[in-house]
Amino acid sequence: MFFRNLTLFRFSPAIANDLSRLDEALAEHRLRPCGPLEMFTKGFVPPVGRGENEPLTHAVKQCTLLTVGGEDKLLPAAVINDELHRKVQKIAEEEGRKVGGRERKRIKEDLLTELLPRAFVRNSRMSAYVDKKHGWLVLDTSSRKSAENALTQIREALGSFPALPLNAEVAPRSVLTGWVAGEPLPDGLTLGDECELRDPVDQGAVVKCQRMELVDNAEIAKHLETGKQVTRLALNLDDHVQFVLGEDLVIRKFKLLDGAVDQLDSGDGGDMLAELDARFALMSAEVKRLFVVLERALKLSRAEA
């Protein structure tokens, strides 16, 4: 298992001891099936295995894997509005009167009660892990909103979890723009083949470049001369990891390359749990290396004790 996107939060390593009861705390917030009249439920599911009694955390060294799950009823507003229109029209034809606002609202509520038990249920899963030693929470999503929602679930389970979004003491787009313009990159980092440039004015032009050589590119240089700034940039780290870094400090399209994956013991594939542990250990180690580089380059703030 490898994450595809990385949204990170920081917490003080001083609270790492509080995370020792994580498995026990999550057990009280295990995901339950959506009830007949519920639109959604949220909770935790086993990160390894599918059994109902499987542990809700899985630790490898100082990193603990967990999974936030959810069940959502699929009941499109268009379906409700169509049914409401039919009922209102039927009343008008049979009783010869118009349906007022209050009655329309009551009919709509009755429709929800009628349709919810028959609605399809969509399952969602988001993997995450906490690095107790370094004070990081890493979530496999590129959506800040989804990450915040998952963090809320963890906070509700623990009672308190003072984790904060990453914060750079320098403007990320300024750093990314400088790298594309030819400024030296941190040791180990090289430019990839993708970037996004934006005009800093409101509703300004947006240019997206993919599968393009970014080093000494005359076309991109012209965009920079007109004042556009780089807001997303593909990078490689030591031929081990490729990713796209955004000015929002979210890492997208995270991928381990052969230089990293070759470290895995091929074995015979018989022990699935051992293979998962090896992959998780490799991924978390590469995330650590990457984060250390970005922390220095972007002057990321530390979480206070």
N, C-alpha and C positions, 0 to 999 in steps of 0.2 A: 504494500500500500504506500503510494506516494501522493502527497498533496499536490493539487494543481494550481492553487492560489494561496497566498499567505497574507492574512490581515493580522497584525501583531498588536498586542497590548503589553504594557510593562507593569510589574508590581514589585514591591520591595522584597528582596530575598529574606528580609527579616520576618515576613509572614509565612515563609515556607512551611513552618511547623504546623500552621493552621490547616494546611492542605493534607496533612497526614490522615485526617478524617474524611477525605473527599469521597471515598467509596461508600462509607456509611451515610454521609449526607445525601449523596445522589440517590441512594436506595429509597429514600423517602419521597423522591420526586421521579420515580420511574414512569416512563410513558405508558399511559393507559389508553384503551381504545376510545374513539370518539363516541359519545353518547348519542341517542336518537335525535335529541334536540340541541346538540352542541355543534357550533360551526368549526371548532378546532380544539385540539389538545396539544400540549407541549410537555416534554419530559426527556428523560435520558434512556438510552438503549445500550446494550452491550457493544463495546467496540470490537470485540472478538467473539465470534460465534453468534448464533441466533436463538439459543435457548432462553426461556423466560427467567431462569435462575442463574444465568451467567453473570459474572461480576460486571459492574458498570465502569470500571477503570482497568487499565492494563499498563503496568509500569515496566520500563526498561531503563535501568540506571536511575538518573535523576529526572527522567521525563515520564509523564503519566498521560496516557492516551484516554480520551473519552469521546462520546458521541451524543450530540443533542438531536433528538428526534421530534417529529411532529406529525399529526394527522389533520388534514384540512378537508372540509366538505366542499365539493365542487358544485356550486349552485349559482350559475351565471345570472346577473341582474336582468339580462334580456329574457331569460326563461320566466322569471317572476313577473316581469312587466307584461309579457304576452298573456300569461294566465290571468293577471289582474285586469287587463283590457277586455278579455273574453267575459269575465264575470261581470264587470261593470256594464258592458254592452248588453249582456243577457238581462240584467235587472232593468235597464232602460227599455228594452223591447217588451219584456213580460209585464212590467209594472208601470211603464209609461212615466218614469221620473228620472231625474238626474241624481247621481250619487255624489254626496258632499265629501268634503275633505276628510272629516273624521271617520265616516263610514269607509271611505277608500283606504284609510290607514288601517282600520280594523280588518278589512278584507285581506290586505297585504300581510298582516301579522298571521292571520289564519292560514294563508297560503304557505308561509314559511314553516308553520307547524306541520302542515300537511306534506310538504315536499322534502324537508330536511331528512327524515328517516329513510328516504329513497335515494338520496343524493350519493354520488360516487365519492369515495374517500381517496385522497392523494397522500402518500407517505413521503416525508422528507427526512434527510439525514445530513448532518454536518459534523465532520470529524474535527477534533481539536486536541491540542496537548499543552500541558503546562510543564515548563522547565523550571523546577524548583531552585536549581543552583543559580541560574542566571536571572530569574524573575521575568520570564516571558510566558505569555499566553498566545498560542499560534492557532488560528482558525483557518480551515480550508474553504475560504470564500473570498470573492473580490468585492462583495457588497458590504459597505460599511453598516447599513441598516441591519442586514442579517447578522453580522458579527455582533452588533450591539444587542440584538435580541437574544443571541446565544449567551452573551455575557450576562444579561439580565437573568437568564435561567440559572446560571452558575451562582450568581449572587443570591438568588432566592433560596437555592439549596444550602449554601454555606451560611446564610444570614448576613454576611459581609464579605466583600472581595474587592479591595481598593486597587483595581487595575485601570490604567489610563491608556488612551490611544497614544501612538507614537507622536512625538513632537520634535521638529527640527529647529535648531537655533539659527539656521541659515535658510533662505528660500530655496526649496528643492528645485523649482524650475530654473533658477539662476545657475545652480550647480549642473543640472542636466544640460542646459544650453551651453555652458562653458565646455563641457566634455565634447559635445558635438562640434563646437567651434574650434576645437584643437587644443584645449587645455589638457595638461597631463591627467590621466585617470589614476586612481589608487592602484597600488601594486596588485596584480592578479586580475584586474578588471579590463575587459576589452569591449569595444562597441559591437553590437549585434547588427541585425539587418532591418530594424523597424524603429520608427519614431513617429511622434505626433507633435506638430507645431501649431501654436495658436497665436493669433493677434491679441495682445493684452487688453484691447478696448472691448467694451461690452458688445456682444453679438458680432465679434470680429471673426475673420476667416479662420478656418481650421484646415490644416493640410496633414494627411495621413500617408506615410511612406512605409511600404512593406516590401520585403525581399529586395532591398536596395543596399548597396555599399554606402556606408555613412562616412567613411574616412575620406577627407578631401573631396567631398561631393560638391561640385559647382552649383548644382540646382538648389541644394539645401543651403548653401552659403548665401545665395540670393535671398532666400526666405529670411534668413537671419539678419541680413542687411536691412530688410524692410521693417525689422522690429519684432518679428515673430519669435516666440520662445518655446523651448521644448518642454512639453508637459508629460510625455511618456517616452521611454527609451529602452530598447532592447539591449541587454548586456550579457556578457559571459564572465564566469569566474573560474579561472585556471582550467578551462576545458572540462570542468566538473559539473557546472550548473549554468543553464541559460534561463533568462527570465526577462520580464518587462517591468521596469520600475516606473511608477507614476508619481506625479507631484503630490498626490494624496498619501504617499508612502505605503500604498498597497502594492504587493508584488504579484503580478499576473503571469500566466503561462510558465509557471515554475516547472522546470524539467531537469532531471539528473541525466547527465551525459555519460558516455561510455567510460570516461576517465574516472567517474565515481562508481558507476554500476559494476565495473569490472572488479571492484573490491569485494563484491559479494561472493561468498563461497557457493559454487554451483551445486555441490552435493548431489543427492539423488532425488531431491524434491519430496521426500517421504514425510518429513516432519513440517507440516504447514505452519505450526505455531513458531517453530524455530526460524523459519524463513521470514515470517512476519516480523519477528523481533529483530532480525538482521536488517530488514528493510527499514524499519522504524528507526533503529539506531543509526543507520547510514544517513537517512534523511535528516534527522534531528542534528547530526554532526555537521552536515553540509549547511543547514540553516544557520547553525551557530557561526560557522566560518563566514558566511555571507553577511550575517547581521553585524559581526565585528567590523567588517570592512565598511559597511554602510553607516554604522554608528560613528566612525571617525570622519568619514567623508561629509556627512550631513550634520554632524554635531548633534546627535539625538540626545534629548534630555533623559536623565536617569530618574527613576521613581524614588521618591523620598521615603525614608523609613517611617 
